[in-house]
Amino acid sequence: MEMGFSTRSNSREVDPQPIFGIGSAMRIALIVAVLIVAVLMIIAFPAINPVPGDEEINLIITFPKEGDEVWIDVVPPHVTVHGEVDAPSGIRSVVIQSEIGEVSCGNGMEFACPVPVSSGKNKITVIATDNLGNQAEKSLNVTIRSGPPPPLLIIVLGYLIENALGYIIGIIGVLGVLLIFLKFRRRKRR
């Protein structure tokens, strides 16, 4: 007896459509792998796909202050501008401008950069740009004076004693003479 398999002549097996020469199970695995890699890329590198929108950049100039008079004795004349900047998406750049020139201060949260100035009134502008392209700008006016600053005003109340030891000895001497005089005066009265 012959054992055989019977096949129907009307039925036909259909192979799944190959993608890059692979079957349907492999196609599903490839799609899942691509989706996982895409999600990991978005999580690992958020700067590649920034969230659009307006963020507020917090920019503070700590030195100099508006209207300050700054004394400098450096050549070429420059003043170091100090400050802090913060943005949720991170800082791309901080630039400080004066009427004389412009200085790039990097992309840190704190900055201290020398900017060229001239004697007299100067306008200094700090521009911070975040990683989304948003900008914050602050300006201040300062007066630059050349040379060392004038001495501080000293107010003296009372008397200035140049040689304190000499005065103390003098006072003790005067008191001693006064006591001797009073003692002899008492003896004469008796």
For each residue, the residues with C-beta under 8 A, 3 or more apart:
1:
2:
3:
4:
5:
6:
7: 11
8: 11
9:
10:
11: 7 8
12:
13:
14:
15: 18 23
16: 23 24 27
17: 24
18: 15 21 22 23
19: 22 27 30
20:
21: 18
22: 18 19 26 27 30
23: 15 16 18 26 27
24: 16 17 27 28
25: 28 29
26: 22 23 29 30
27: 16 19 22 23 24 30 31
28: 24 25 31 32
29: 25 26 32 33
30: 19 22 26 27 33 34
31: 27 28 34 35
32: 28 29 35 36
33: 29 30 36 37
34: 30 31 37 38
35: 31 32 38 39
36: 32 33 39 40
37: 33 34 40 41
38: 34 35 41 42
39: 35 36 42 43
40: 36 37 43 44
41: 37 38 44 45 48
42: 38 39 45 46 48 49
43: 39 40 46
44: 40 41
45: 41 42 48 49
46: 42 43 49 50
47: 50 89 90 131
48: 41 42 45
49: 42 45 46
50: 46 47 89 131 132
51: 132
52: 132
53: 132
54: 134
55: 87 88 89 130 132 134
56: 87 136
57: 85 86 87 128 130 134 135 136
58: 84 85 86 87 136
59: 83 84 85 126 128 136 137 138
60: 83 84 85
61: 64 65 81 82 83 126 138 140
62: 82 83 84
63: 80 81 82 83
64: 61 68 70 79 81 124 140 142
65: 61 68 140
66: 140 141 142
67: 140 141 142 143
68: 64 65 142 143
69: 142 143 145
70: 64 79 142 143 144 145
71: 145 146 147 148 149
72: 77 78 79 117 144 145 146
73: 146 147 148
74: 77 78
75:
76: 116
77: 72 74 116 117 118 119 144 146
78: 72 74 114 115 116 117
79: 64 70 72 114 115 117 122 124 142 144
80: 63 112 113 114 115
81: 61 63 64 96 111 112 113 114 115 124 126
82: 61 62 63 110 111 112
83: 59 60 61 62 63 110 111 112 126
84: 58 59 60 62 109 110 111
85: 57 58 59 60 91 94 109 110 111 128 136
86: 57 58 91 109
87: 55 56 57 58 90 91 128 130 131 134
88: 55 130
89: 47 50 55 130 131 132 134
90: 47 87 107 130 131
91: 85 86 87 94 107 108 109 128 129 130 131
92: 107 129 130 131 133
93: 104 105 106 107 128 129
94: 85 91 104 105 106 107 108 111 113 126 127 128 129
95: 102 103 104 105 126 127 129
96: 81 102 103 105 111 113 115 124 125 126 127
97: 101 102 103 115 124 125 126 127
98: 101 102 115 116 117 122 123 124 125
99: 117 118 122 123
100: 115 116 117 118 122
101: 97 98 115 116
102: 95 96 97 98 115
103: 95 96 97 113 114 115 116
104: 93 94 95 113
105: 93 94 95 96 108 111 112 113
106: 93 94 111
107: 90 91 92 93 94
108: 91 94 105 111
109: 84 85 86 91
110: 82 83 84 85
111: 81 82 83 84 85 94 96 105 106 108 126
112: 80 81 82 83 105
113: 80 81 94 96 103 104 105
114: 78 79 80 81 103
115: 78 79 80 81 96 97 98 100 101 102 103 124
116: 76 77 78 98 100 101 103
117: 72 77 78 79 98 99 100 122 124 142 144
118: 77 99 100 122 144
119: 77 144 145 146
120: 143 144
121: 141 142 143 144
122: 79 98 99 100 117 118 141 142 143 144
123: 98 99 139 140 141
124: 64 79 81 96 97 98 115 117 139 140 141 142
125: 96 97 98 137 138 139
126: 59 61 81 83 94 95 96 97 111 137 138 139
127: 94 95 96 97 135 136 137
128: 57 59 85 87 91 93 94 135 136 137
129: 91 92 93 94 95 133 134 135
130: 55 57 87 88 89 90 91 92 133 134 135
131: 47 50 87 89 90 91 92
132: 50 51 52 53 55 89
133: 92 129 130
134: 54 55 57 87 89 129 130
135: 57 127 128 129 130
136: 56 57 58 59 85 127 128
137: 59 125 126 127 128
138: 59 61 125 126
139: 123 124 125 126
140: 61 64 65 66 67 123 124
141: 66 67 121 122 123 124
142: 64 66 67 68 69 70 79 117 121 122 124
143: 67 68 69 70 120 121 122
144: 70 72 77 79 117 118 119 120 121 122
145: 69 70 71 72 119 149
146: 71 72 73 77 119
147: 71 73
148: 71 73
149: 71 145
150:
151: 154
152:
153:
154: 151
155:
156: 160
157:
158:
159:
160: 156
161: 164 167
162:
163: 166 167
164: 161 167 168
165: 168 169
166: 163 169 170
167: 161 163 164 170 171
168: 164 165 171 172
169: 165 166 172 173
170: 166 167 173 174
171: 167 168 174 175
172: 168 169 175 176
173: 169 170 176 177
174: 170 171 177 178
175: 171 172 178 179
176: 172 173 179 180
177: 173 174 180 181
178: 174 175 181 182
179: 175 176 182 183
180: 176 177 183 184
181: 177 178 184 185
182: 178 179 185 186
183: 179 180 186 187
184: 180 181 187 188
185: 181 182 188 189
186: 182 183 189 190
187: 183 184 190
188: 184 185
189: 185 186
190: 186 187
